Amino acid sequence: MDDHPVVRRGLRAMVDDLPEVEAVGEAGDGAAALALLAELPAERQPDVVLMDLQMGTGMHGVEATRRITALPSPPAVLILTTYSTDADILAAVEAGATGYLLKDAPPEEVAAAVHAAARGETVLAPPVAARLLGRVRAGRPSLSPRETEILQLLAEGLANRQISKRLFISEATVKTHLVHIYDKLGVDSRTSAIAAGLTAGLIRPGG
């Protein structure tokens, strides 16, 4: 999703060249993207949405990301933008973005990020990770071994029910641990927790 037709055409051409990937649509702003998702049949719903942040006078990327990730079965939202300020990065992550890349990233990096986002993994461009790490270093959080284990499983794309089965604990216990993890990391979403954990070196990238 981008407000520049030329950029959208370039992204679509790149996506169409990726193996096992198909572009199902494009939009010029957040409202158009939400409308497109509402119109697509279930079998055509995307696994990943590529999202710019600033799109002229239309709905901006952070709000669109927030609304898309609030859908019943949302696709992953991968930010692809020229903006890399702390405020932009944190706003996108807090809105639920799965990843954050800059538009000067090489095509192979974008391709790898699309596949990773489709697998439920968090993807951060090196400059973005560095900015987040700088914020986290000011006060590195401390998680218990169990909290670290759960956060690692989150990074690997597991849902609460899958985590409960993997660790032989109830979903309610998983949720309780997540509350403690969010509080310790100073975040309020799964994506934000994973990003904070990665940048703090508490967990490794999912895979």
Disulfide bonds with the S-S distance in Angstrom:
none
